[in-house]
Amino acid sequence: METGEFTYVGPEVVTWARTANRPVVIGWDAGNSLIGRNGHAVVMYDGGTLRAEWLSTRDLGSVLADYAELESPPPAD
């Protein structure tokens, strides 16, 4: 879901985040440069709390690729 400057994960990832035993990215900005480092401000859900962090574009891409498996339906038999 996109809301102007920020994009959020789908409901499947939010549901999974509530039971994950690790921090989960649930939102990110369009991207910019922070002191010469390209990346994104992200919102992390971690055990019921939210926090902001900075991730490189490459690291965010890896995280989102992992989440794509959660959002895609299982293969048909």
Residue pairs with C-beta under 8 A, 6 or more apart in sequence:
1 7
1 8
1 10
2 8
5 29
5 30
6 27
6 28
6 29
6 30
6 43
7 27
7 28
7 29
7 30
8 26
8 27
9 17
9 25
9 26
9 27
9 67
9 71
10 71
12 70
12 71
13 24
13 26
13 67
13 70
13 71
14 26
14 45
16 24
16 70
17 24
17 26
17 45
18 45
22 46
23 44
23 45
23 46
23 51
24 44
24 45
24 46
25 42
25 43
25 44
25 55
25 60
25 63
25 64
25 67
26 43
26 44
26 45
26 50
27 42
27 43
28 40
28 41
28 42
28 43
28 55
28 60
29 40
29 41
29 42
30 40
31 38
31 39
31 40
31 57
32 38
32 39
32 40
33 39
34 54
37 54
37 56
38 56
38 57
39 54
39 55
39 56
39 57
39 59
39 60
40 54
40 55
40 57
40 60
41 52
41 53
41 54
42 52
42 53
42 54
42 55
42 60
43 50
43 51
43 52
44 50
44 51
44 52
44 53
55 63
